[in-house]
Amino acid sequence: MIKYIIAALLLGGVAGYLNANWSSIVSSVWVSDYLLNASLMLLLFVMGVAFAMDRDSFSKIRRTGLKILIVPLAIALGTILGGVVSALILGINVVATAAVSAGYGWYTLTGPLVGQIFGAKWGALGFAANFLRELFTILTVSLMVRFDKYAPTASGGATAMDTTLPIIVRYCGSDALITAFSSGFILSVIAPFTIMAIASLA
Amino acid sequence: MKGCWARKQMNFALLVVPLVAGMLLGYFLREKKKANLGKVTFGIILVLIFSLGFSIGSNSELLNSLPEVGLSAVVIATLAIVFSVILVKVGRRTAGLE
């Protein structure tokens, strides 16, 4: 299954690159915006159907209750900790690196926001580091799920509510839908605030 | 980059609406026999991943930044993932989340 995913990713990457740099057969917005959003919305719909058709799903949610919030909280702490440790290893600015990591994978937010606060070079790093988080999540989901049922959700961070959600559900089952979506949602909401809060420490 | 912005900016409602609509439909279809949508879903996932790849490939700003900041970015992304996964596992055990 994962080889088809990698093939689709590579094919898309090459097509997007060629289209942007040579011919521009289609306006890239059609694929990277409309097609992406349409497929995402369709998948969310189908995942919703599959979830609700399973009689156990709702009772499972009820049993879990507010404990579900532990997941995004642990991800936020782990991510920032990961940022701090990276800065110490690489010997770069700890506060700025923590702010970069606090995008939780939402690179289109982190790049511009961190860039505005710490300058263009940090913006590029915020962009790349968070983009790689999304990419690594897609590529390693089949390995992660063997370690822990919620490991792909943790890895996806903020992207667990959109781009990586379909693959997470594919590998972890319908059970993971609400946990992954709510965790990604909460991380997306707090991302701009945590970035700015960390930046204020500088 | 505008395309990716729209993904989140398309505001959360556009993600929540299809999800809730799907749940409502699924709830009323409960008595029906389960249709196997696995293959169709996987097809749409491939379309999603393809368009994700496309948006990366056509994003020259992102591609140009990779050689300069790539190594740091790999370290940050990897450690952010590793620590998140570990803390979630520990947190789940501590709280007894199934």
Interface residues (C-beta under 8 A of the other chain):
Chain A: M1 Y4 I5 A8 L9 L10 L11 G12 G13 V14 A15 G16 Y17 L18 N19 A20 N21 S28 V29 V31 S32 D33 L35 L36 N37 S39 L40 M41 L42 L43 L44 F45 V46 M47 G48 V49 A50 F51 A52 M53 R55 K60 R63 T64 K67 I68 I70 V71 L73 A74 I75 L77 G78 T79 L81 G82 G83 V85 S86 I89 L90 I92 T97 V100 S101 Y104 W106 Y107 T108 L109 G111 K121 A124 L125 F127 A128 A129 N130 F131 L132 R133 F136 T137 I138 M144 F147 D148 Y150 A151 T153 A154 S155 G157 M161 D162 T163 P166 I167 R170 F181 F185 S188
Chain B: M1 K2 G3 C4 W5 A6 R7 K8 M10 F12 L14 L15 P18 L19 V20 A21 G22 M23 L24 L25 G26 Y27 L29 R30 K34 L37 V40 T41 F42 I44 I45 L46 V47 L48 I49 F50 S51 L52 G53 F54 S55 I56 G57 S58 N59 S60 E61 L62 L63 S65 L66 E68 V69 G70 S72 A73 V74 V75 I76 A77 T78 L79 A80 I81 V82 F83 S84 V85 I86 L87 V88 K89 V90 G91 R92 A95 G96 L97 E98
